[in-house]
Amino acid sequence: MSTPTWHGREGARIIWAIAAKDVVDAVRNKTLQGIAIGVLLLVLSGRALPLLAGRSSSHAVIVYDEGQSRLVAALQKRDELHLSKTRSLQEMKEAVSGASVAVLGLHLPAGLDQALEAGQPSLLEATAVHWAGQEDVAEIERAVERALGEITGRPVEVSVAEERLYPDPDGGGFTSLAAGLIGMVVVVVGIAFVPHLFAEEKETQTLQVLLVSPASTGQVVAGKALAGAAYCLAGGGAAMALNSLYVVHWEAALLSLLCGTALAVALGLLLGVLFGLPQQMSAAGALLMGALVVATFLADMVRLPAFLLAVLRWVPTVAMAHALRLSFAESAPAGWLAADLGAVLGAALLVYLLVAWRIRQIDR
């Protein structure tokens, strides 16, 4: 096989030609079409919960009842309200900030019932998440005031704080699920698409044609990596676009997407150059995806001991999900973001080194 110079216009043209061919061929490939449909369903499933919740005719209210007010039981009977209780003010704020739809966090202070019975003016404090629309919040506010007025027989004012709530990057809730979903879409696309680009060449016996063409093995791999990156960015970008309402720091979100793409393509390349049969690629890819999904789920959704959580934070998909959650938070400290994305890029670099080692073996 010839070994042309890697750099220069000719090398770039060869890489681009291979990538463009793979992108076009992937659209026609039935296996990759099935994968694309599966990824699309995965992306849409992440939006199903808030969309379905948004169809409810009830207004969502999360209450912290400091003084065991009788109003809570009365409010729970109202058809126009969907009310849930929390045990503390902090828990109420966390529930509001992590909700999938616009909700109102309502604080009922101690002594509220006595104040109402004495005819004292009542002003209840409330809060909402930062991305909730002003009109949506105002509508819930009016519904609560109307319900309280009918229950107590006197006007009760609800005041929503101007300072909105932001999700905790180390907390749970829907934004944590959304961040994990975006990260997993990118990784799943890379692990599923890139190896199949190699498998298709082997099945159609065109890989050997490429290897005896002016393209070097490295250029063939780079072209397939570029095609895989296009699909990773398309899938991850679609998932991020559907969750754009929650993004506060776009620079952190886009950096996370790019770093995750680098990792996903590296993993896909490794599977493609290590295994010769499509069945072997699929089996190894499924095991790898399963391990990464489980690790991300455990880190985000399950309360784990601190030492175990610290270990899981080094898993690249867990680090990527945390970086994405930082983009949803009020602040995204540069140190935290660098640590998360450093773990992702470090893992990607190690995988690329393995790919390079395998390519050198192929070239011999």
C-alpha positions, 0 to 999 in steps of 0.5 A, a space after each residue: 500500500 502506498 503511503 502518501 504524505 499525511 499533510 497538505 491539500 491532497 491529504 485533506 482532499 482524500 480525507 474529505 472524499 472518504 468522509 463525504 462518501 461515508 456520510 452519503 452511504 450511511 443515509 442509504 444503509 439500512 442498518 445505520 438507518 435503524 440506528 438513526 431511528 433508535 437515536 431519534 426515539 432516544 432524543 424524543 423520549 427525553 422530551 416526552 415527560 415535559 411535553 406530556 406534563 405540559 398538557 395537564 390542565 392542572 397547575 403544578 405547585 410545590 409547597 413547603 408548609 412550615 406550620 402545618 396549615 390546614 390550607 394544604 389539605 384544601 388546596 390538594 382538593 382543588 382540581 385546577 392545582 396539582 400540589 405536592 409537599 416537601 419537608 424543607 424550604 431547601 427541598 422545595 427549591 431543589 424540586 422547583 429548580 429540577 422540575 421538567 415543567 414550569 411550577 410554582 414553589 410556595 412557602 406557607 409560613 408558621 402561624 398562617 392560619 392564625 393570621 388569616 383568622 385574625 384578618 391580617 393581610 397575607 402575603 405568601 412568598 413563592 419562587 420559580 425556575 429561571 427558564 419558566 415563562 413569565 406568563 406561565 408563572 403568572 398564570 399559576 400565581 393567579 390560580 393559587 391566589 384564586 383558590 386561596 381566596 375561595 378557601 379563606 373567604 378573603 384575598 390572599 396575595 402571592 408574591 413571586 421572587 424576582 430572583 429565579 432558581 437554577 438547578 444544582 449541577 450536583 443535584 437530580 431532577 429533570 435537568 440532570 436527566 437531560 444532561 445525561 441524555 445529551 451525553 449518551 446520544 453523542 456516545 451512542 452515535 459514535 459507538 454505533 455509527 463509526 464501527 459500522 462504517 468499517 463493517 460496511 466496507 468489509 461486507 462490500 469488500 471495498 476496504 481493500 480497494 481503499 487500502 491500495 488506493 492513494 489513501 493511507 490507512 491513517 487517512 481512511 481512518 481519519 475520513 471515517 472519524 470525520 463522518 462519525 463526528 458529523 453524525 455525533 454532532 448532528 445527534 447531540 446537537 438535536 438533543 441539545 436543541 430540544 433542551 435549549 430552554 435549560 441552557 444558561 452557559 452556551 460556551 460550556 454546553 458547546 465545549 461539552 458537545 465537542 469534547 464528547 464527540 471527540 471521545 465518541 469518535 475515538 471509541 467508535 474508531 477503536 471498535 472499528 480497527 480492533 474487530 474484524 467481524 460486524 457481529 464482534 463490533 456490535 457485541 463489543 459496542 453493546 457491552 461498552 454502551 451498557 457499561 457507560 449508561 449504567 455508570 452515568 445512571 448510577 452517578 446521576 440518579 442513585 445516592 452513592 457513598 462519597 468515595 464511590 461517586 468520586 471514582 465514577 466522576 472519572 468515567 468520561 460519560 459521567 464527567 461529560 454529563 456533569 459538564 453539561 449540568 454546569 451549563 444548566 446551572 447559574 454559574 459554571 466555574 472554569 475549574 470545575 468545567 476544566 476538570 470534567 472536560 479534562 477527564 473526557 479529553 484525557 480518556 479520548 487521548 488514551 483511546 486515540 493512542 490505542 487506535 494509532 497503535 492498531 493502525 501501525 499494526 495494520 500498516 505493517 
